[in-house]
Amino acid sequence: MSFLSPARTAVWWSFLSSVLSQTISGPFSDPLIKSDYPFYNITQPLYHDGSGTGSFNQRFQLVTDFYKPGGPILFTIGPEDHIPAVDNSHFYDMAKELGGAAAVLEHRFFGTSLPDGFDGSVQWYAPLTLDNVMKDATTFIKYAKSNMSCGADSKVFIWGGSYGANLAISMRVKHPEVFDGAFASGAATESFGPSPDGKAKFGTAMQLSNIYYDESIEAASKVQAAMLQFASCVAGQNCSEALPGLNFCGTTPNATEFAKLYAVASANYRFIPEFNYPIAAAYSWSYPFQHLINATLNATSAGESIRIPLAMVNAQKDLSQCVNWNSTNIMSGSGINVPVSESWDYLTCQYFPTQNIAFPSGSILPTYAATGPIPTCPQKRFESAIYNQSNEKWQEYLSTDTPTLDKTTRLVIFQSGYDRVAGIGMPRLTLSEGREHSRVIFTAGLAHTSDSLPERTVPRGVQQELDIVRDTQLEILKSWLHTVNATTAFDAPTHSELERRRGGDANDDNDDDDDDGNHKSRKTAIIVGSVVGGIFTVGAISFWVWFCCCLSRRHKAHQQLQNTPSRSGPSLVMQGRGWPKGEENGAGEELLRDPEYPRYEAYRGQA
């Protein structure tokens, strides 16, 4: 049961739901991050199906510096925020490796990609549909190909993170004629709509509990106990007495303010591991989750534990000082850089109603919305006609149902160990040896969509898990492009050879006129080859007879040696691990102690 009375729930439900339902599309697309490449606009119709009129300018970037004719186009679909710089993307890094082009398109109704006269009314939002978002992308790809040398032959691979990952899935499934493959990082594949049930309903809660307990059972137990106590005092309106270790600056919060503080603490206990990047992004720490865990281990009371995530919202590193609970960061919402706008509210209510705030009894956070419907639409005026449909119907609509995913080729869903979304984004797909079968790749040690962090942000060598998944993604793209396979592994043709095979060599123009001559040459070659093959066969048989005779003579000599007393001590015998007797503590042991020696224990960080 919930610790909050119906009266208290009514007071702070709208605030809590708006804070807890926010999502993110991975590493933040800060509009102030400068790009080395210019931004352009493409004019798009507001209604691609012709059902309405009007147009808008949509911002994009297209980089062809590394592009070789026919190379791939690595396309990033913009998140629910300003356009991310194209050179602040892992797809940009891979474009260099693959001789491809890198492109990014800003999401309609975000950033500057808005129609003239837009006023935020429901009527103006009508063109913000999933179909129009997908058609924006297909129209842009057609435009990009038309402006590239041999662009018509280029394969297109799309990447998206979080909500963008779901867009990437939908585009790969519904527009395979445009998108040849997709990477979807941190996608939700279930738990949609206001009334999900069973595993889907509590998937993120169960994953979050495992994340905390896997990191530290002691710290997780403290968080669980502290938040239970916090929920209880909010319901009883006596938090100032029940939580003396809070050490807040200034005046004591009132009952309503304590309810807001509870919501912010709850949200950040969820966000901190989710955004556990090796750089300061959502929080002012690299690896903020480890900071939270270490600080919690040092806490001696529930109040001291609860003040830690609140201090982190304020970027306060000295926990001995009081926490400014009334700061703009805390009281304005979740306190972290999560993009929220009415455009996001609208599309959430129209076609992407994810649910990730329900907590069953026994979770890391107190029981919440465990029974009954769970509103996922922040503004009722935005609800679509299909908003109340079941989770299963939403999965079919968004193309995330398991049967659809299982039969979709060249689709990889990436999930991360610190990301609670993995609890609702790991469908059981058929295991296949086929390189083009859809699959899910889970990487421990990474945060929400952090597999997309570019090398200019997180250089190689900073985080081993990130380097591994980067290499994996590159090899997957290579296999999709068929750059190397078992037939060509040892004799991959050069570029000039490929051109000749495809008829691109000018010297091949007279091939048809020389058919008779070529036939005679091939016939002569066959005769010569047969003679040479016969000679080789006779030689091989002769060598085998000679070798067997030599082996027999050697065996007899060895028997005679064993029957002769030794004049030089015991014979040399290989011991245990294979080093000569008397040298067990020599070079072999030094090799095992060498930190460069590839052994499992060293990889695990053990002595």
N, C-alpha and C positions, 0 to 999 in steps of 0.2 A: 504494500500500500504506500501511497505517497505521504510524505511528512507535511505537505502543504494542505491547509484547509481549503474548502471551496472558495471562501472569501479571499484568502491570500492568493489563490491561483488566479482568480479573476483580476486581481490588481496587477500582477506582473506577467501574466501569460503572453500578452502581445509582445512585451519587451523580450522575454526569454525566447519565444519562437523566432523572432526576427534575428536575434543574435545567433542562436544555435543552428539555424537552418542555412546560414551563409556557407557558400562553398568557394573554392578557389581553383584557378587553372594553373597551378604550379608556380614556379619561380616568378616573382612579380614582374609584370611588364611596366616598369616605371617609365612614364612618358618623358621624364627628364634625362633618361639614358640616351646619350647621343650615338647616332649611328654613323658609320663611315660612308653610308650610301644614301642617296636622296629618296624622298617619299614622293609618290605619284598618286593620281586619282584616276579611277575609271568610272564612267557614268553608267549606272545600273538602273533598270526600271524598278519602281517600288513593287510592282506586281508582275512577276515573270510570266504568269499565265494569261495576262491580258485582261484580268477581271477588274482592274482599276487603272488609273492613270498616274502620272507623275514619275519623277526620277530623283536620284541623289548621287552625290559623288562619294565613292568608296575608296579609302586610302589603301595603298599597297606598296610593297617593295619587291623588286625583281633583280637578282644579281646573276650575271652571266660571265663573270670574270674567269671562272674555272671551267666554263661549259665547253665541251667538245661536241660537235654535231652529232645528234642522236643520243647524247647523254641524258640521264634522268633529270626530271624536275622534282626537287624535294620541297614540298609545299606544306607550310604551317597554317592551319586555320586559326585565326585570332580568337582569344578568349573573351570573356564578358568584361572587357576592359579596353584601355587604349591599345593600339597596335604594338606588339613587341618588336623591337629592332631585329631585322633579319640576321644581322651578324651577332646577335646575342642568342643564338640558337644552335643546338647540336646538329641540326640539319645543315646548317651553314658549314660546320666542320666536315661533315660527311660529303658535302658537295665538292669540297676540295679533293677528297680522296677518290671520288668516283667520276670526276670530270663532268659534274652536273651543274644545274642551275638551282639557286635557292630563292624561295619566294614566300611571302607572308601577306595575308589579306586581313584587314581589320573587319571585325564583326559588324554587321549593319546595326545601327542605332546605338553604337558605342563609339567613344572617342570623337572624332570629327566626322564620322560617316553617318550623318543625319540629314534628313531632307530639309530644305529651306522652309522656315515657318513652323517647324516642329515645336509643339507646346506641351507635350507630355500627356495629352488627353487620350482616352481609350480609342477614339476614332483614329488618331494619328498612329497609334501602335498597331493597327490592324494588319499592315504589311509584314509585321515581325512574326513570321511563321517558319516552321522547320523547312518546308518546301522552298520558300524564298531564300533562306539562308544557304541551302544546298545549291540552288540555282545560281546564287551569287558566285559560289566557288567554281562551278562548272563553266560559267560564262567567263570568269577571269582566266581559267586555265586555257580555254580556247583562244582568248586574247593573247596570253603569254606565248603560246605555241606559234601563233601567227607572226610574232615579232622576234622569233629565234631561228637561226639557221638550222634547217632540218628538224625543226621543232615538232613537226607532225609525227616523227618517228620516236620521239622521246616518251618514255614511260613516266607516269606520275605517281609518286608515293606521298601520302598525306600523313601528317602527325598532328595530334591534338592532345591536350592534357586536361584531366578532370572533365568538366562539361565539354571542353573541346575534344576530349577523347571519345565521348559519346557521339559528337558530330562526325568524327573521323570514321567511327563504326558505321553510322547511318549512311555516310557518303560512299563508303566502300561497298556496302550491301546494295544500296539503291541506285548507285551510279557506277557500276563496274566498267562501263564503257569509257569512263573518264579517269577513274582512280584505279591504278593497277595493284595497289597494295596499301596497307595502313598500319601505322603504329598508334596504339591507344594507351596512353599512360594514365593510370589512376581512374579508369572508367568505372562507373556504377552500372552493373548489368541486371540488378534487381532492386527491390524496395522502392517502388514508385507508387505514387498516389497517396491519398489520405488514409487508406485503411489496409496497409500490408499486414500480413500475419506470419506467424511461425518464425523460421530462421531468418527470412528476409527482414522482418521487422526489427529484430535485435542484432542483426549481423555486425553493424559497426560497433555496438556496445560490447559484444563479446570479443571482437578483435581488439578494441581499446583495452579491455581488462587484461588480455593476454600480453599486450605490448608492455604495460606497466609491470605486471608480475614477472615477465621474462627478464626485465631490466633489473629489478630489485624487489624481492618479496617484502622486505622491510619497509622500503619507501612506499610501495603500493599499498601496504596495509595502513600506513599512516595517512595516505591520501584518502583511502576509503573511510577510515574512522573519522577523520576531520570533516569531510563533506557530509557524512551522516549527521554529525553534531551541528554543522552549519545549517543544514536543512531543517533540523528539529528546532533550532532557536529562531529561524526565520518564521516558522509556523507558530511558534510560541511568542514571537515578538520580544525576545529577551536576549538578543545576541551580545549586547554590550556587557552583560553579566556572565553569559555562558562562554564567551571567547575572550578572556582577558589578554591573551598573547598577541592580539592583532596589532597593537601598537600603531594606531592610526594617528595622523597629524590632525591638529585642530579639533573642531567640535565632533561629537559622537554622531554617527549616522542615525537617522530615524528608521522606523520599521520599513517604510517604502524603499529607502536608500539601501538598507541591508538586503532587501530582496533583489535589487539591481546588482549589488556586489556579489551575491550568490550566483546570479546568472552569468556575470562576467568571469567569476572564478571557474564555474562549471565549463563555460565555453573554452577558456584557455587551457584547462586540463585536457581538453580534447584537441585543441589546435597545436599545442606545444610539441608533442611527438610527431604530429602530422607534418609540421613544417620544420622538422629537425635537419636543416640544411647545414653543410659545412662552411657556410658563409652567413654573415648577419643579413637576414632578409626580412622575414616577418617580425623577428625579434632582434635585439641588439647584441646577440651572442651567436657565435658559430656553435653548432650542436646545443641548442637551448634545452633539449630534453635532458641531456646529461647534467646541465647546470641545475635544472629543476630537481632531478633525482638526488644529486649531491647535497643541495641545500635542504631538501626534505629529510634526508638522513640525519642532519644536524639539528632538526627541529625537535623541541622537547614538549610541545603542546599542540592542540588542534589549531589554536589561533596562529601560532608561528608557522604552521604548515600552510594555512590558507592565505597568509599574507604574501607568500612567495610568488604565486602566479600573478597576484595583483601588482607586486613590485616590478615584475617582469614586463607587465603592460606599460608601466611608466619608465621602462629602461633603467630602473634603479638597481645598481650593482652592489651597493653597500646595504646589506640587510640589517645592520645595527641601527640604522636611521629609521625614523617613522615613515609610514607609507602615506602619500597624499591620496587618500581614497576619493577625494572630490575632484580629481584632475579631469581635464577634458578627455584624455585618453580612456579613462575608465568609465566615466559616466555617460559618454556619448555612444557607447555600444560595446563591442567586443574588445576594442582597444588595439587591434592589430590591423595591418594594411590589407584588409579584405575588400575587394571592390564590390560595392553595393550601389545599385541605382534602380530607378523605376523600370528601366529597360530589363534588368535582371529579374525584378519582381514579375514583370509581365510574362516573360518567356517561361519562368518557373511555373506560373499558373496556367499557361497555355499548353506547353508541350514538354516540360522537363521537371515534373513535381517529385524530386527526390526526397526521401524520408530517411533521416539519419540521427534523430534525437531521442528515440525511445530507449529506455533502460529498464531491464527486468530486475527483479530482486536479486541481490548478491553481486551486482556489477561493481566496477571500480567507482562509479558515481551513483548517487541515490536513485531509487526507483522513480521513473518518470514516464508518463504516457504509456504505461504498460497495457492498458485496456482501452477499448473504444477507438474511434477514429482519431487520426493525428493530422490536423490541418497543416498543409505544406505550402499553401498559397498565402503570401503576406498581405495581399489586398484582394478582398472578395470581388471587387469590381472587375478584376482581371481574369476571373475564372473562365476557362473554356467550357464548351459544351461537353467535352469528354473528360473533364478534370476528375470526376468521381469514379471513373472506371477502375477495374481491378489491377493489381500489380501485373498479372499475366497479360492483360490486354495492353498495358503500357509497354511491357517488354516486346510484344509483337509490333507495336507502333514504332518503337525506337530501334527495332531490329536487334535487341539484346537477348532474345529468348535463345536457349541453348541449341535447339535444332537449327535455327538460322545461323548462329555463329559457327556451329560444327561443320556446316557445309560451305562456309565462306572460305575461299582460299586467300593466301597472302594477307592474313590479318593476325597481328600479335598484340595481345593485351599485356601490358607491363604493370605489375603491382609491387609494392615496396613494403618492407618489414615494419616500418614505423607508421604506416598509413592505415588508419582504421577503415578507409574505403575498401581495402582488400577484403573486408568481411562481407561486402556485397558486390564484389567484382571479380570473383574467381570461378567462373562456370566450369563444370566438369566436361571438358572436350575430349574427343576421341584421341588417344595417343597414336601417332602415326610416324613412320619413318620418312614420309614425304616432306620435303622441305617447304612445300607451299601450303600444307594443311594449317588451319588456324590453331593457335595455342595460346596458353597463358604462361608468362615467365615471371616468377616471384624472386625478388632480390632482397635478402636480409641486409639491414644496415642502411637502407636508403629511405628517404622521406617521400611525401606526396609529389609525384612527377619529377623528382630530382634527377631521373635518368636523362632529362632533357637539358640539364645545365651545360652550357658550352665551355670549351676549354679556356676561353679568355676570362671566364668568371671563376671557374674551378680548374686550374691547370692539372694536367696529368701528374699523378704521384701524390696528390693531396688526399684522395679517398680511393682506396683500392677497389671497393665494391662498385663505385661509379665507373672507374676505368674498365672493369670487367664487362659491365653491361654496355658501355660504349662500343667495345670491341665486338660484343655479341650482335648488337644492332647493325654494325657495319658488315659483318659476315652474312647476316640475314639478307641485307640488301644486295650483296654480291650474288648470293644464291638465287634471289629473285630475278636478277638481271642476267643470270646464266653466264657470268664472266668466266667461270671455271667449273668443270665437272669431271667425272671419272674418265671420260673419253679424252679430254684435252689436258688433264692435269700435268703430264710430262712433256707434252708437245703443243702447248697452246700456240695457235698461229699468231704471227705478228700482224700489225695493222695492215701492212701492204698485202700480206697473204690473204687476209679476210677480204680486202677490196677485190683482189684477183678472183677469189672464189665466187664473189657476188657479181662478177662481170664488170667490175670497176676499173680493171687494168686495160689501158689503151692498147697494149700489145696483144690483147686477146681478140681484137676485132676480126682477124682473119681465121679464127679457129674453125669456123664452119667450112672454109675453103680447103682446109688441110685434113679433113676427116680420113681420106684414103691413106695419106702418108702416115698419119698417127696410127691407123689400124695395122699397117705393115710393121711399124716400130714396136708396137705392143706385142705382135706375134714373134718377132725376133727376140725380144726380151724374155718371153716365156720359154723359148727353146734354150737360151743361154742359162736361164735360171734353173732349169731342170738338170742340166749337166753339172752346174756348180753344186746343186743340192745333193746329187749322187756322190760326188767326190767327198763332200763334207760328211755324209753318212758313213762311208767306209772308214774315214779317218777317225770318227768318233768311236766306232767299234774297236778299232785297233788300240786306241788310247785306253779304253776300259779294260781290255785284256792285260795290257801292261801294268795298269794301276793295281789290279787284283793280285798279280804276281809279286809286286813290290810289297804289298800289305802283308802277304803270307810270309815273306822272308823276314820282315820286321817283327812279326809276332814271335817267330822262332828265336830270333836274337834276344828279345825281351825275356823269354823263358830261361834262356841260358844265363842272362844277367842276374835273375832272381836266385839262381842256384849257386852264384859265385859270392864268397864272403866280401862284404863292403870294406873298402880301405879308407873311406872318407866320412864315416859316421852314418847316422840314420838318413834315410832318403827324405827329400823335401815333400811334405804332406800339407794339403790345404786344410785349414782349421775352420770351424764354425762358420763365420761370415764370409770366408773365402780369402783371408789374408794369410801369408806363410807363417808357419810356427815360429814363435819368437818375435813376430812383428805385429801382434794383436793390438798393442798400444802405440803403434807407429802411425804411418800415414793414413791407415783406414780410420782409426779413431779420430784423428785430426779432421778428416773429411766430414765425419758425422757432426763434429762440433762447429764446423764452418757455417756461419749464418747464411751463406749463399747456397748451401746444399739443400735441394728441394725436398724437405720431409714434411709430413703432416703436422708433427708437433711444432715445428718452427712456424708454420703457417698459422697455427692456432695461437701463437704468441706464448707458448710455454718454454721454460728454460731447457 
